Amino acid sequence: MLGGVSSTDPHPRGRAAVRLLQGYVWHPEAADVDLEHFLPRELDLPPPTSDEQEGAHVLWDQVQPPFAFFENGEPTASQTFYQFTVLRVYDERPSNDTLHGDATAASEALNPLLDGTPDGVGWQLWEDLREL
């Protein structure tokens, strides 16, 4: 096979952008909340190798509510929702243990920031570890 990657290769070599955390952040539509005031666009995480210094990118984009009701039965239609992703670019995809450690570090860095958002801001985040 010329210039391609065999489908039997479990992890192709080369740069890999990997989601560490994925989820949603929301707040009441009427609330004057600008996530830029509470959340960074970059997280400093320990470098996976001594020569790699890139942090994790924090992204959010407004989306339609992904579900009609919250678990308590409250409708989501009155909320502004954001798709929320934390990703990191690696020179080569590291092991799942390393990715899990980075996801844990990202979560620990974000928790106090999310806890510091105004009343009414909610979030649901989970570890993802899939390549983009």
C-alpha positions in Angstrom: 0.0 0.0 0.0 1.6 3.3 -1.1 1.3 6.4 1.1 -1.5 5.0 3.2 -2.1 3.6 6.6 -3.0 -0.1 6.9 -6.5 -0.6 8.5 -4.8 -3.2 10.7 -2.6 -0.6 12.4 -4.2 0.0 15.8 -2.8 3.5 16.2 -1.4 5.3 13.2 1.8 7.3 14.0 1.7 11.0 13.9 0.0 13.9 15.6 -3.3 13.1 17.3 -6.0 15.4 18.6 -7.9 13.6 21.4 -11.0 14.6 23.3 -10.3 14.4 27.0 -13.7 15.6 28.3 -16.9 16.1 26.5 -20.3 17.3 27.6 -22.6 20.3 28.1 -22.8 23.5 30.0 -26.1 25.4 30.3 -27.7 28.4 32.0 -31.2 30.0 31.9 -31.7 32.0 28.6 -32.5 35.1 30.6 -29.2 35.0 32.6 -26.4 37.3 31.6 -23.6 34.7 31.6 -20.5 35.0 29.5 -18.5 31.8 29.9 -15.4 33.7 28.8 -15.5 35.4 32.3 -15.3 32.0 34.1 -13.5 29.5 31.9 -10.2 29.6 30.2 -9.6 28.6 26.5 -6.4 26.7 27.5 -5.6 24.5 30.5 -2.0 23.9 31.6 -1.6 20.2 32.0 1.6 18.3 32.8 3.4 17.6 29.6 3.1 14.0 28.5 6.8 14.0 27.5 9.6 16.3 28.4 9.7 18.0 25.0 5.9 18.4 24.5 4.5 21.6 26.2 1.1 22.1 24.5 -1.8 22.4 27.0 -5.4 21.3 26.5 -7.8 23.4 24.6 -11.2 24.3 26.1 -14.0 24.7 23.5 -17.6 25.5 23.8 -20.2 26.3 21.1 -23.9 27.1 21.6 -26.2 24.3 20.5 -29.8 23.3 20.7 -30.7 21.5 24.0 -29.6 17.9 23.3 -32.6 16.5 25.3 -36.1 17.8 26.0 -36.1 17.5 29.8 -33.7 17.3 32.7 -33.8 14.2 34.9 -36.1 16.1 37.4 -38.7 16.6 34.6 -37.9 20.3 34.0 -38.0 21.3 30.3 -34.7 22.4 28.8 -36.3 24.8 26.3 -35.7 27.8 28.6 -31.9 27.1 28.8 -29.0 28.2 26.7 -26.8 25.1 26.0 -23.2 24.8 24.9 -21.4 21.7 23.6 -18.3 21.6 25.8 -15.0 19.8 24.8 -11.5 19.7 26.3 -9.0 18.4 23.8 -5.3 18.0 23.6 -3.0 17.6 20.6 -0.2 15.0 21.0 2.8 14.3 18.8 1.7 10.6 19.0 -1.3 9.2 20.6 -0.3 8.2 24.1 -1.6 5.2 26.1 -5.1 5.2 27.4 -3.6 5.4 31.0 -1.8 8.6 30.0 -5.0 10.0 28.4 -7.0 9.1 31.5 -4.5 10.9 33.6 -4.8 14.0 31.4 -8.6 13.8 31.5 -8.5 13.6 35.3 -6.1 16.6 35.5 -8.4 18.6 33.2 -11.4 17.7 35.3 -9.6 18.7 38.5 -8.6 22.0 36.9 -12.1 22.8 35.7 -14.1 21.8 38.8 -13.3 24.9 40.9 -13.9 27.1 37.8 -17.3 25.6 37.1 -18.2 25.7 40.8 -17.4 29.4 40.6 -19.9 30.1 37.9 -23.2 32.0 38.8 -26.2 30.3 40.2 -28.2 28.5 37.5 -25.2 27.4 35.5 -25.2 23.6 35.1 -22.9 21.2 33.5 -22.5 17.5 32.7 -19.0 16.4 31.6 -17.5 12.9 31.1 -14.3 11.4 30.0 -14.2 10.7 26.2 -10.7 9.8 25.0 -11.7 9.5 21.3 -9.6 11.1 18.5 -11.0 13.9 16.6 
